[in-house]
Amino acid sequence: MIRYDLPTAFNLRPQNEMIAFVGGGGKTSLLFALGAALPGRRILTTTTRIFAAQMSRAEELIFATEDTEGNEKKIGEALDRQGICLVVGEVKGEKAVGVPPIMADGWLARPDVDYVLVEADGSRMRPIKAPAAHEPVIPQQTGLVVPVVGIDALDGRFSQVTHRPEIAENLLQYSVIGNQLSVNDVARLIGHPQGGLKSVPDGARVVPFINKVETAAQLTAARQIAHHLLQTPRIERVIIGAVNSEQPVREVHQRVTAVILAAGEGKRMGQQAKQLLPWGNTTVLGQTIANVKQTAVHDHLVITGHEAEAVRQISAEAKIKTLHNSDYAAGEMLSSLQTAVHALDESVTAVLVVLADQPMVEATTMDLLLEAYWQGHGDLIAPIFEGKRGNPVLIGRRYFAELLTLPSGKAPRTLLRRHADQLHLVEVSTDDILRDLDSPEQYAAERPSR
């Protein structure tokens, strides 16, 4: 079962946080949906404009005036009645004007307010936009900025799906007029300092939301956008969902590093390290790296040890970073994984632990583990075939400290056994996860022809 609800997906603090929504593709719907899902006392507002018709979704509606004391009293009374209210300025035509950002900052300081949610720019109902010079209007106390994009930005002509297409085209630095946006274009606009990241306050987290994702094809495209977005350091995570559906959150993408353990001596294989043995048109390690590079992991790291220079050369040819484990001879698998975990950036939320001598494990199998992680099934995940657990395994950051304290002589599987009640098993259709190259006979049996 999917475990993510909207507050969990955004990794919100228990209270006292301001959230600003920018971009296109359903900001107002997300504002109301998250507001309804949050606990405590919540104020919804806008610093730009909101359609008068959309205000009917509010259980309590307050029109802010120049009477500050009166506004504050009305807000308190509304929160006492319903726990949530929408505050806007006067209605002009079909829209209500927004409130000054300093007013929203002041509400967050109220002791009786837990969350303030702000729609901080407009998009004229388009799924994607580029902001003009005067927008977005994000209050300075904002702790979370949510750039929103509709996956239908990929469906129509650029000029039809984009608000302010001339600005967007300038940000992309090439002519898109008359064409459709690609997944890379969408990611570049969201992650651009003058696009989805414009005016984000220092210290605020950034979590894009890819909206209206309902079909398998849309999910595939959204995953590709998320993968591109996670190359931008300022972005913490990416949420994929459909706000106006029974399942508003489908997946939450975070940074996962594939750690390929290639430090072993492989003494049972003879004189040559097994990761260096021929495998089709490459080597055992070369094929394993090729498989991993086809997955949706954020980054890749090969741990070297025995035959380190040869392993580095294979990795360099594949443009994969390496890290040397000087203690590889003592508990190679555990010490190599500990070496990797020590070096990981804090933005990495999990590792996919891959054995270099399993070139048979395909990218599709590894992606099943990633999907389980994205969908909230836990952060300790392993594949299983006909009741037998195999490799690779995914280990989340909350287990890193314990992993680092495991003594020499133990193995990563010790962690899985300790936390068997937290281990999520993914059924796979192949026994590749159970097979590795532990003997010359098995290597001869498994080795593909050229």
Secondary structure, DSSP 8 states (H G I E B T S, - for coil): -----HHHHTT--SS-EEEEEEESSSHHHHHHHHHHHS-S-EEEEESSEEEGGGGGG-SSEEE--S-HHHHHHHHHHHHHHHSEEEEE--EETTEEE---HHHHHHHHT-TT-SEEEEE----TT-SEE---TT-----TT--EEEEEEEGGGGTS-HHHHEESHHHHHHHHTS--TTS---HHHHHHHHH-TTTTTTT--TT-EE--EEE---SHHHHHHHHHHHHHHTTSTTB--EEEE-TTSS-SEEEEE-EEEEEEE-----GGG-SS-GGGSEETTEEHHHHHHHHHHTS--SEEEEEE-TTHHHHHHHHHHTT-EEEE-TTTTSSHHHHHHHHHHHH--TTEEEEEEEETT-TTS-HHHHHHHHHHHHTTS-SEEEEEETTEE-S-EEEEGGGHHHHHH--TT--THHHHHHTTTT-EEEE-S-GGGG----SHHHHHHH----
